[in-house]
Amino acid sequence: MILPDKIEIRIVDRSGQSNPLANIIFGLKVFKNNDAWYNYSVFKTDSDGHIVLTRQQIIDNTELKHDRYIESGTSTRFEIYVWDGLMTVGLISTTKRLLELYKDESFIRKDLSRHGVTEENIPAAIEATQKKGRDDLALFEQIKDAMNANVQIYTGKIEDVWLDVSPKQYEFIIE
């Protein structure tokens, strides 16, 4: 599997000029084969409408880190995509509500019991729930300022094949 040394993503307007839109959320699929891929979700543009991802960041933020990624000469199909605006708004709202529920230990205890967790297993389940809450808070921090629903996306995704490790540059038309 080939991964580039670096990927640069830049937001441009329809005339090809830089468009400094911050907090546009993207995702990346690195295909293992036609039916399976590694998903890197939630990375966003900086204040200049720019993103730089290194090979190591891609490995560290996908299941490639668990599959013991090994560079090979095999070409790699990929897809970089802009998150849908309505989906992003829904995820922000749902995650915010979920974070509020994590604060209600009484609700968590009742919900765990309702789902068949025995009283003796509740402390461990609460600990697991708190860990999940920290993960969800980290996600929320990443997406809470997403602007995807407030822009017009002309380039929703780019699909291609990496044939070598040289740095790659991609432009998305978003206004």
C-alpha positions in Angstrom: 0.0 0.0 0.0 1.4 3.4 -1.0 0.7 6.5 1.1 2.1 9.9 0.2 4.6 11.6 2.4 2.2 14.5 2.7 -1.2 15.6 1.5 -2.2 19.2 1.2 -5.8 20.3 0.9 -6.7 23.8 -0.1 -10.1 25.6 -0.3 -10.5 27.7 -3.4 -13.3 29.7 -4.9 -14.8 29.0 -8.4 -12.1 31.1 -10.0 -9.4 29.0 -8.4 -8.3 31.7 -5.9 -7.6 30.7 -2.3 -10.7 30.9 -0.1 -9.7 31.1 3.5 -12.6 29.2 5.0 -11.8 27.8 8.5 -13.4 24.8 10.2 -14.5 22.9 7.1 -14.6 19.3 8.1 -13.2 16.6 5.9 -12.8 12.8 5.9 -10.5 10.4 4.1 -11.0 6.8 3.0 -7.9 4.8 2.2 -9.1 1.6 0.5 -7.7 -1.7 1.5 -9.6 -3.4 -1.3 -12.9 -2.8 -3.1 -15.0 -3.7 0.0 -12.9 -2.4 2.9 -11.2 0.8 3.8 -9.5 2.7 6.5 -11.4 5.8 7.7 -9.8 9.0 8.9 -12.6 11.2 9.9 -12.6 14.7 11.3 -9.8 16.9 10.2 -10.6 20.5 9.3 -9.2 23.5 7.6 -7.2 26.1 9.4 -7.9 29.9 9.2 -6.4 29.9 5.7 -8.7 27.2 4.4 -5.8 24.8 4.3 -5.0 21.3 5.7 -1.7 19.4 5.8 -1.7 15.7 6.6 1.5 13.6 6.9 1.8 9.9 6.2 2.3 9.4 9.9 -0.9 11.3 10.8 -2.9 9.2 8.4 -1.5 6.0 9.9 -2.0 7.2 13.5 -5.6 8.3 12.8 -6.8 5.1 11.0 -6.8 1.4 11.7 -3.6 1.2 9.7 -1.8 1.6 13.0 -3.3 -1.7 14.2 -2.7 -3.5 10.9 1.0 -2.8 11.1 1.1 -0.6 8.0 3.9 -1.6 5.7 4.9 0.5 2.7 4.7 -1.5 -0.5 4.6 -0.7 -4.2 0.9 -1.5 -4.5 -1.1 1.5 -5.6 -3.7 2.8 -3.2 -7.2 4.0 -4.0 -8.5 6.8 -1.8 -11.3 9.3 -1.4 -11.1 12.7 0.3 -14.5 14.2 1.0 -16.2 17.1 2.6 -18.6 16.2 5.3 -22.3 16.9 4.4 -23.5 20.1 6.1 -26.8 18.7 7.5 -25.0 15.6 8.7 -22.5 17.8 10.5 -25.2 19.9 12.2 -27.0 16.7 13.3 -23.8 15.2 14.7 -23.0 18.4 16.6 -26.5 18.5 18.1 -26.5 14.8 19.0 -23.1 14.9 20.5 -23.9 18.0 22.6 -27.0 16.3 24.0 -25.0 13.1 24.7 -22.4 15.1 26.6 -25.1 16.5 28.8 -26.4 13.0 29.5 -22.9 11.9 30.6 -23.2 14.4 33.5 -26.3 12.6 34.9 -25.0 9.6 36.8 -28.5 8.6 37.9 -29.6 8.4 34.3 -26.5 6.4 33.4 -27.1 3.9 36.2 -30.8 3.5 35.2 -29.9 3.1 31.5 -27.2 0.5 32.2 -29.7 -1.4 34.4 -32.3 -1.1 31.6 -29.8 -2.7 29.2 -29.2 -5.7 31.4 -26.0 -4.6 33.2 -26.0 -6.3 36.7 -25.4 -4.2 39.8 -22.0 -5.7 40.4 -20.9 -4.7 36.9 -22.3 -1.2 37.0 -19.0 0.4 38.4 -17.0 -1.0 35.5 -19.7 0.0 33.0 -19.8 3.6 34.4 -16.0 3.7 34.0 -16.3 2.6 30.4 -19.1 5.2 29.9 -16.9 7.9 31.3 -14.1 6.9 28.9 -16.6 7.1 26.0 -17.6 10.5 27.3 -14.0 11.7 27.0 -13.8 10.4 23.5 -17.1 12.1 22.6 -15.9 15.3 24.2 -12.8 15.2 22.0 -15.0 14.7 18.9 -17.2 17.5 19.9 -14.3 19.8 20.3 -13.2 18.9 16.8 -16.6 19.5 15.2 -18.4 22.2 17.3 -17.3 25.1 15.1 -17.8 23.3 11.7 -18.9 25.6 8.9 -20.0 22.9 6.5 -23.7 23.8 6.7 -22.9 27.5 6.0 -21.1 27.1 2.7 -21.7 26.0 -0.9 -19.7 22.9 -1.7 -18.9 22.5 -5.4 -16.3 19.8 -5.0 -17.7 17.3 -2.5 -15.0 14.6 -3.0 -11.9 13.7 -4.8 -11.3 10.0 -5.7 -8.0 8.8 -7.2 -5.1 6.4 -6.8 -1.8 7.1 -5.2 0.9 5.6 -7.3 3.9 7.0 -5.4 4.9 8.6 -2.1 5.5 12.1 -3.5 3.5 14.9 -1.8 0.0 15.5 -3.1 -2.1 18.6 -3.4 -5.9 18.8 -3.7 -8.2 21.7 -4.2 -11.8 21.8 -3.2 -14.1 24.5 -4.5 -16.1 25.8 -1.6 -17.7 29.2 -1.2 
